[in-house]
């Protein structure tokens, strides 16, 4: 399992088995960056495409698994869940993100019009 996306709550390393939903995305683990690195352009060595993922996680092949929400590296999602489930989850996430952001911006703009 990848660690660049940040430590999870588990005392024992776990891996994702199944994606239920993608809830967010980031390019790094900000808490792992020292102040100078946070202020400057992100170096390639510090980049890790990670998705906040609701899904089934396991410790090993003998574990029945459990539902949780964790940051997971793109590579782990691809390797453990497969290309098609990953692509489908990302399509749903991107569509929901676009719709939610567009609606929020429209609400902001409506609020600005009423203030003037």
Beta strands, then each sheet from edge to edge (+ up, - down):
strand 1: 15-26
strand 2: 50-58
strand 3: 66-73
sheet 1: 1+ 2- 3+
end
